Amino acid sequence: MAVSTSDSSPRAAVGKWNVDGESMCPYRLVLEHVTSRWGVLVLIQLLERPHRFSELRRAIGRVSEKMLTQTLQTLERDGLVHRDAKPVIPPRVDYSLTHLGREAAEQVRTLASWTEKRMDEVRKARQAYDEARA
């Protein structure tokens, strides 16, 4: 992945992806949010259509309420997910992708599709690796 910098040294290009003290670079943080275990599944699911929290949780499966809430808040903060709270009783909250979120979700879905198509090759590579180590 190419990273442009004003400094042409190899260290400068790599440095943008390194941990700088206690704070990580913003690119790396967004990448972690988008490619996290639950972030990937939320983005792909929301590509289909907006979802309410409970139906999103059911569609994803095995995610705790706390983790889904944290994931949605993180993606909302990054500008990828839109939270629409309707002032009705009982409260209704819908989640959808923003334009930026749709772009990210398409990229993630492409990677997920590639993984699915290449899984047999990955299994064979793992088996060969494990046999060579045994």
HELIX and SHEET records of a PDB file:
HELIX    1   1 PRO A   10  GLY A   15  1                                   6    
HELIX    2   2 PRO A   26  THR A   35  1                                  10    
HELIX    3   3 ARG A   37  GLU A   48  1                                  12    
HELIX    4   4 PHE A   53  ILE A   60  1                                   8    
HELIX    5   5 GLU A   65  ARG A   77  1                                  13    
HELIX    6   6 HIS A   99  LYS A  117  1                                  19    
HELIX    7   7 MET A  119  ARG A  133  1                                  15    
SHEET    1   A 2 VAL A  19  ASP A  20  0                                        
SHEET    2   A 2 SER A  23  MET A  24 -1                                        
SHEET    1   B 3 HIS A  51  ARG A  52  0                                        
SHEET    2   B 3 ARG A  92  LEU A  97 -1                                        
SHEET    3   B 3 VAL A  81  LYS A  86 -1                                        
END                                                                             
